[in-house]
Amino acid sequence: MKTKRVIVDKFDVVLIKWIDAVSCPGWKDIEEWSIHPYYVNSVGMFLGEDEKHWTLCLNYAWFNDQVSDTVSIPKRMITHVEVLKRAKTL
């Protein structure tokens, strides 16, 4: 009898720390202007990478193999990557 492989956790869950671009709307006096980068922590399921980006998603629907709420983070902005939970199958 053949056993069926069941997907328990299809994707690694990762933490990516990165520095986001910043925009300051409106006019300001030059003395009031300053740069304050946004330091961001993103946690999600790792979908993959290409030469320039890592892509995460927040939701995965196993019944139709769809994902939602994806974010692609430029590798040049990433400061740290940590695998929180490895994918596994039964």
N, C-alpha and C positions, 0 to 999 in steps of 0.2 A: 504494500500500500504506500502510495506516495504521500508525503506530507506537504501541506501547503505552507508557503512562507508568509508570515504575517508581519506587516510593517508596524513596529511599535513606535519608534521615533525615527522618521525618515531623514531628518536634517540635524546637523550639529547645532546646538544653541551657543551663540557666541556673544561676548561683550566687546564692542569696538569703542575705543576712546579716540576722539578726533576733534580737530579745531575747525569750526564752521566759519564761513564768510560772514561779515557784518555789514549792515547798511544802516545809516542814520538819516531818517527822513527830515525834511525841512531845512530851513536856513539857520545857521549858527554863526556867532562871532568867531573869528579865527582863534581867539583865546579860549573859547569854550570847547573847541573841537578836540577830540582825542579818540584813539583807537583802543577798543576793548574787545578782543576776540572772544567768541563764545566757545567754551570748552564743553563738549557734548559726550555723553555716554549713551550708546545705543545697544540694546539687547534684542536679539531676534534669532530666527532660524536662518542659517547660512545657506543661501541658494547657489552661490558660485562667485567666481571672479573672472575678470579678463585682465588685460595688461594695465588697465588704468583704474579699475573700480572693484570694490567688494559689494555684493548685494545681499541684503537681509529682507526677510518678510516677518510680519507679526502673526499672520494667520495662515493655517494650512487646512484645507478640507480634504480629508482622505477619501471620502466617498466619490469625489469627482476629480481629484488630483489638481485642485486649483489653489492658488495663493492670493493673498490680498495685503494691502498696506506695505508695499515694498519701498526700500530706500537703497539707492546706490551711492556709496561714499567714495570719493576720489582717494586713491591710495596715498597721494602726496599729502593729504590732510590727516591721515591716520597716525596716531602716536602709540597705540597699544592695541593688541588683539589677544583675547583670552578665550579658550574654549571652556564653557561652563558645563556642558553636557554633551557627550558623544552620541551620535546617531546609533541606533541598534535595531536589529530585526530578530524575530524568532523563527 
